Amino acid sequence: MAAQGHFEGQSVNRPPLFDGEDYTYWKTRIEFFLQGLDDQIWSIVEEGDLLVTNEKDKWTEDDKKKISLNCKAKSILCCALSTKEFNCISACKSAMEMWEKLRITYEGTDKVKETRIDILVTQYERFQMQQGESITQMYNRFTNITNGLTSRDKTYQMGDMVRKILRSLPASWTLKVTAIEEANDLKIMSLKKLIGFLMAHEINMEMLRESSSRKKHSNALKVEEDKSEEGSYNQESMNIVEDEEAIRYKKKAMTAAWDNSSDSDSESSSSNEEEEEENLAFMANIEDKVTSDSSFSSCNESF
């Protein structure tokens, strides 16, 4: 039914349908519809039927016109109600009686109406922009409250509503609020103009945040690149150190091998020298022995 009511309301030639949901919204729309159709019909709904004093058999053309308008007002209201809502007012004799029955059913008695006004006034006085809420979303909530009050004959001055919106903004908007207050007369400033200023400032702040975010991202990438280059440089330095250590190790190994080879050659040379000395000594002994034997033989021959 709700979907049907929304569909019905798209045509200016048929009344908006009420299916029991959101009476305040429907009430305002049907009022506009009736006023646009025929202001006299709206008067019949709001104030009562046009009075006809003559008997039916004595009706004049003017009387017939009045009767026709009275019936037309009832017909339009009936066409604007779902089956369930129509059953609630089907016994009513006039358009005004239908209208009052619906009003009392969905708005309550005057006491109930006052209670609902008190609730809306409290919401108005405590109104604050919520965290993460855009200016458009905040303004829609504010409008719902003020429209609800207006439909119950409770209104605020434009300047009061402008100041209420400014006071509802968070601390991050303080500079903008001060600038608006200094540059404008809040008593004559319209809500439309105020919301325009706030939405423009909101867009500018969003652009600044995006620019700052991109700059931070760029700086983060640069830091990562610097770290990567530093890591590469450190790795190359480590490789060079390792290569130098390997070269020193190889040099030490070659030196040790050379020293071992020299020691081996020295030992071999020393051994050969000793062997040569021993041979020379042996030969000397033999020569001495031969000489000695020769001398002994000569002595014997002389005797």
C-alpha positions in Angstrom: 0.0 0.0 0.0 2.8 2.4 0.9 4.4 1.9 -2.5 1.0 2.4 -4.2 0.5 5.7 -2.2 3.9 6.9 -3.4 2.9 6.0 -7.0 -0.4 7.7 -6.7 1.2 10.9 -5.5 3.2 11.3 -8.8 0.1 12.6 -10.6 -1.3 16.1 -10.2 -4.7 14.8 -11.4 -5.2 12.3 -8.6 -5.0 12.8 -4.9 -2.1 11.4 -2.8 -3.1 8.1 -1.3 -3.1 7.6 2.5 -2.6 4.0 3.7 -2.1 4.6 7.4 1.6 5.5 7.3 3.0 9.0 7.8 -0.2 10.9 8.3 1.5 14.3 8.7 3.1 14.0 5.3 -0.1 13.0 3.6 -2.1 15.7 5.4 0.1 18.4 4.0 0.0 17.0 0.5 -3.7 16.5 0.3 -4.2 20.0 1.6 -2.1 21.4 -1.2 -3.9 19.2 -3.7 -7.3 20.4 -2.7 -6.3 24.0 -2.6 -4.8 23.7 -6.1 -7.9 21.9 -7.4 -10.5 24.3 -6.0 -10.0 26.6 -3.0 -13.7 26.3 -2.2 -13.4 22.5 -1.9 -10.7 23.0 0.7 -12.9 25.3 2.6 -15.6 22.7 2.7 -13.1 20.1 4.1 -11.7 22.5 6.7 -14.9 24.5 7.7 -17.8 22.3 6.7 -20.4 21.9 3.9 -21.8 24.8 2.0 -25.2 25.4 3.5 -28.4 24.8 1.4 -31.6 25.9 3.1 -34.2 25.1 0.4 -36.0 21.8 0.1 -34.7 19.4 -2.6 -37.6 20.1 -4.9 -37.0 23.8 -4.6 -33.2 23.8 -5.2 -31.9 26.6 -7.3 -28.9 26.3 -9.7 -26.8 27.9 -6.9 -28.0 25.3 -4.5 -27.2 22.5 -6.9 -23.7 23.8 -7.3 -23.2 23.9 -3.6 -24.4 20.3 -3.2 -22.1 19.3 -6.0 -19.1 20.8 -4.4 -20.0 19.2 -1.0 -20.2 15.8 -2.7 -17.0 16.4 -4.7 -15.1 17.2 -1.5 -16.2 13.9 0.1 -15.4 12.0 -3.1 -11.9 13.3 -3.3 -11.1 12.3 0.3 -12.6 8.8 -0.3 -10.4 8.4 -3.4 -7.3 9.4 -1.3 -7.8 6.6 1.3 -6.9 2.9 1.2 -9.7 0.4 1.9 -8.7 0.2 5.6 -8.7 3.9 6.1 -11.9 4.3 4.1 -13.7 1.9 6.5 -12.8 4.2 9.4 -14.6 7.2 7.9 -17.3 5.5 5.8 -20.1 6.4 8.2 -19.2 10.1 8.2 -21.8 12.4 6.6 -19.5 15.3 5.5 -16.0 15.9 4.2 -15.2 17.9 7.4 -16.4 15.1 9.6 -14.1 12.7 7.6 -11.2 15.1 8.0 -11.6 15.4 11.7 -12.0 11.7 12.2 -8.7 11.1 10.5 -7.0 13.9 12.4 -8.1 12.6 15.8 -7.2 9.0 14.8 -3.6 9.9 13.8 -2.8 13.1 15.6 -4.8 12.4 18.7 -6.8 14.8 20.9 -5.6 18.2 21.7 -3.7 16.8 24.7 -1.9 14.3 22.6 -1.1 17.0 20.0 0.4 19.1 22.8 2.5 16.2 24.0 3.8 15.6 20.5 4.6 19.3 20.1 6.6 19.1 23.3 8.6 16.2 22.0 9.4 18.0 18.8 10.3 21.2 20.6 12.7 19.2 22.8 14.3 17.7 19.7 14.6 21.2 18.2 16.3 22.6 21.3 18.7 19.7 21.6 19.4 19.5 17.9 23.1 18.9 17.0 25.0 17.8 13.9 25.9 14.1 14.3 29.4 12.7 13.8 30.0 11.7 10.1 26.8 13.5 9.0 26.9 15.7 5.9 25.3 19.2 5.8 22.5 17.8 3.6 21.7 15.0 6.0 21.8 17.3 9.0 19.5 19.8 7.3 17.0 17.1 6.3 16.7 16.0 10.0 16.3 19.6 11.0 13.6 20.2 8.4 11.7 17.1 9.5 11.5 18.5 13.0 10.4 22.0 11.9 7.9 20.7 9.4 6.4 18.5 12.2 6.1 21.6 14.4 4.6 23.7 11.6 1.9 21.1 10.9 0.9 21.4 14.5 0.8 25.2 14.4 4.2 25.7 16.2 6.6 27.8 14.2 10.0 29.6 14.7 11.3 32.8 13.3 13.8 32.4 10.4 16.6 34.1 12.4 16.1 31.7 15.3 16.4 28.7 13.0 19.5 30.1 11.3 21.2 30.5 14.7 20.0 27.1 15.8 21.8 25.5 12.7 25.0 27.5 13.4 25.0 26.4 17.1 24.4 22.8 16.1 27.7 22.6 14.1 30.8 20.8 15.7 33.9 22.7 16.9 35.7 22.1 13.6 33.3 24.6 12.0 34.0 27.4 14.5 36.0 29.6 12.2 33.4 29.3 9.4 30.5 30.0 11.9 32.4 33.1 13.1 32.9 34.3 9.5 29.2 33.9 8.7 28.1 35.7 11.8 30.5 38.6 11.1 29.6 39.0 7.4 25.8 38.5 7.6 22.7 39.8 9.5 21.4 36.6 11.0 18.0 38.1 11.6 17.2 38.4 7.9 19.4 35.6 6.6 17.5 32.7 5.0 18.1 29.1 5.7 18.6 28.5 2.0 21.5 31.0 1.9 23.0 29.6 5.1 22.9 26.0 3.9 24.5 27.1 0.6 27.5 28.6 2.5 27.8 25.5 4.7 27.7 23.1 1.7 30.3 25.1 -0.2 32.6 25.1 2.8 32.0 21.3 3.3 33.1 20.7 -0.3 36.3 22.8 0.2 37.2 20.9 3.3 36.7 17.6 1.5 39.0 18.7 -1.3 41.6 19.8 1.2 41.4 16.4 3.0 41.8 14.6 -0.3 44.8 16.7 -1.3 46.4 16.1 2.1 45.7 12.4 1.8 47.3 12.2 -1.6 50.3 14.1 -0.3 50.7 11.8 2.7 50.5 8.8 0.3 53.1 10.3 -1.9 55.4 10.9 1.0 54.9 7.4 2.3 55.9 6.0 -1.1 59.0 8.2 -1.2 60.0 6.9 2.3 59.5 3.3 1.1 61.6 4.0 -2.0 64.4 5.6 0.2 64.3 2.6 2.5 64.5 0.3 -0.5 67.5 2.2 -2.0 69.2 2.3 1.4 68.7 -1.5 1.8 70.1 -2.1 -1.6 73.1 0.1 -0.8 73.7 -1.7 2.5 73.5 -5.0 0.7 76.0 -3.9 -1.9 78.3 -2.7 0.9 78.0 -6.0 2.7 78.8 -7.8 -0.6 81.9 -5.7 -1.0 83.1 -6.4 2.5 82.5 -10.1 2.0 84.5 -10.0 -1.2 87.3 -8.1 0.5 87.3 -10.6 3.4 87.4 -13.5 0.8 90.4 -11.9 -0.9 92.2 -11.4 2.4 91.5 -15.0 3.3 92.8 -16.2 -0.1 95.9 -14.1 0.3 96.5 -15.5 3.8 96.0 -19.0 2.4 98.5 -18.4 -0.4 101.0 -16.9 2.0 100.7 -19.8 4.3 101.1 -22.2 1.4 104.2 -20.3 0.2 105.7 -20.3 3.7 105.1 -24.1 4.0 106.8 -24.6 0.6 109.8 -22.5 1.6 110.1 -24.4 4.9 110.0 -27.6 3.0 112.7 -26.4 0.5 114.8 -25.2 3.4 114.6 -28.5 5.2 115.4 -30.3 2.0 118.4 -28.0 1.3 119.6 -28.4 4.9 119.3 -32.1 4.7 121.3 -32.2 1.5 124.0 -30.0 3.0 124.3 -32.2 6.0 124.5 -35.2 3.7 127.1 -33.5 1.6 129.1 -32.6 4.8 128.9 -36.2 5.9 130.2 -37.4 2.6 133.1 -35.0 2.6 134.0 -36.1 6.1 133.9 -39.7 5.1 136.1 -39.0 2.1 138.5 -37.1 4.3 138.8 -40.0 6.7 139.5 -42.3 3.8 142.2 -40.0 2.5 143.8 -39.7 6.0 143.7 -43.4 6.3 145.3 -43.9 2.9 148.0 -41.3 3.8 148.6 -43.0 7.1 149.0 -46.4 5.5 151.4 -45.0 2.9 153.6 -43.5 5.5 153.7 -46.8 7.5 154.8 -48.7 4.4 157.6 -46.3 3.7 158.9 -46.6 7.2 159.0 -50.4 7.0 160.9 -50.3 3.8 163.6 -48.1 5.3 164.2 -50.6 8.0 
